[in-house]
Amino acid sequence: MKKVPMRQCLGCRDMYPKRELIRVVRSPEGEISIDLKGKKSGRGAYICRKEECLAKAVRSRSLERALSVNIPAEIYERLKTELNNDTQ
């Protein structure tokens, strides 16, 4: 049986299988992007697909701390859009 990689959500701090989470990546060039496939190279931070977790991560600035960079507002907007797409 194959081991399922687990990652921690930066909002609720719960552990989930990597595939259930949304990955935000800081590339080696310092560019921030959302990685839905989980294959992009760079430093990754994970957030689960609940709006309250995203709100908590924004409030506590945990994404910015995890990636050691300021995150532009449009990344948060794209994350919010991604969450809304999942719930439909």
N, C-alpha and C positions, 0 to 999 in steps of 0.2 A: 504494500500500500504506500502511495506517494504522500510525502509530508506537505501540508498546505502552508504556504508562507503567510504569516500573520503580521499585521501592522497595526500601530496605534493611531486612532483618530485624535487629531489635535484639539477637537472641540470637546468631546465627552470623555476622552482618555480611555475608551474601551478598546479592546483588541478585536480585530475583524480579519477575515481572510482578505488578502491583498486585492483580489478581484472585485470585492464589494465596495472598495473605496475609490475616491477620486484622488489622483496624484497631481500635485503642483510641483513643477520642476524649476530649479535654477540651473541653467546650462553653464558650462565652463566659461562662456563669454559673459555671464551675468544676466542673461535674458530670462525672464519669468514666463512660463507658459503652463497650460493645463495639458496633462498627458493622460488621455483616456485609455490608451493601449498599454501603458506601463513599460514602454520600451525606450523612451528617450534617455540619452545619457545626461548625467548631472545629479545634483543633490535633490532628493525628493522628500516631500512632506505629504502626509495623507489626511484626508478628511472624509467622514462618512456622508452618506447621501441624505442627511436630515438638515432642514433649514436652521433649526435651533443650534446645531453643532457649528454650522458656518458662522452664525451670529456670535456664538461664544468665542470662536477662534478669532474673529475680527475684533471683538471687544478686548480680548486678552492679548492681542497681537502675537499669538503663538505661531502663526505661519511665518511672520516676519522674523521671529527669533529662530525658528527652525532652519530657515533658509539664509539667515544673516544678511538680509537685504530689505529695503523698503519695497512694499508691494503696491503697484499702482492700482487705483480704484477700478480700472477696467478689468483687471483680473478677478476682483471680487464680484463684479457685475457678471462676468462670464461664468463664474462658479454658480452664482444664483440662477442664471439662465439654465445651466446644466442640471441643477437640482429640480427646477420646474419642469424640464423636459422628462426627467425620470419619473415624476409623479403622474404624468399624463398617460 
